[in-house]
Amino acid sequence: MNKYVVLHGIGDLRIEKEPIPDVGPHEVLLKMSTVGLCGSDLSNVYKGYAGDHKASFPLSIGHEASGVVTKCGSAVEHLKPGDRVAVEPGGPCRICDLCTSGKYNVCKAACFHGKPSRGPACLARYFKHQADLCFKLPDDVSQEEGAIIEPLAVGIHACRRANITLGSSVLICGAGPIGLVNLLSAKAMGATNILVTDIRESRLEMAKSMGATHTMLVMEDDPQALAHNVEDIMGCMPESTLECTGVESSISTAIYATRSGGVIVLVGIGGSKLTLPIVNAAVREVDIRGVYRYTNCYPTAIDMIAKGIIDVKPLITHRFRFDEFKNAFEIFRAGTDGAIKCMISCE
């Protein structure tokens, strides 16, 4: 029998069982290895929503994942049993205009596994998935690193949307897991002047150790004053800002801080309705762009780790067994003991 974690209501996580699924011609069956917890998981579990997506219970949990192929469908040619893979979650329709133009991440049909009709999500013993959304891991990339490919892909996509390139000046709001993978991605793409902000000194210390040029502890709620501080610390107004908190005041700071003609990318998921100084951005031609997951980023993310250009291992602070999933969520929620990335072993 397959075991997997299901959310039945706010804070109500349970293990359920069902027969191990068979695979279709273009699918593979994975024995799951490692699953990382994400901020959107926390929001669903403890609030019942993530951004403007309301959770529909029961909801299967887990999308940052790696596994080992145990069975291949008849039409699968690029994978074989025993291959270790990173899982790109979701399932676009593949035939709409968005999918065929390369923007499959915003296809109306695309969503993380979690709906009952789609079966278990990744926090499971076994998981069935489309083979072309499973990416083989090189020998020198671990299963834990394979699970972090998913959030790293978010960072790569965000940095691409922000036009970050050699010599860019970048403001990153938030030093949580997503802020830190954006930091790693921005550095890998050539940014040379990077300021990371956060409300926790411990996370800023982590950002500094991972290559941030500057850090700034946020101790007030005045976006314009904070924007002036950003300019003073960086010596300029940043060309690109990656807003990774979703907090209204932080997004306002991002608008005031970004130089005229620059770009702000909204990476963090906040409330569905916000009050922001949009006119300030408009009259200075500051572009505000959204990010929803990633598109065609997994090969790049895997290659960056395999070649040592990006090191995600420092992000992993806590490890748990499969049957300790409730404790993992509580520690990740509280942020105790410096928790940044909590990994659950499904072995």
Disulfide bonds with the S-S distance in Angstrom:
none
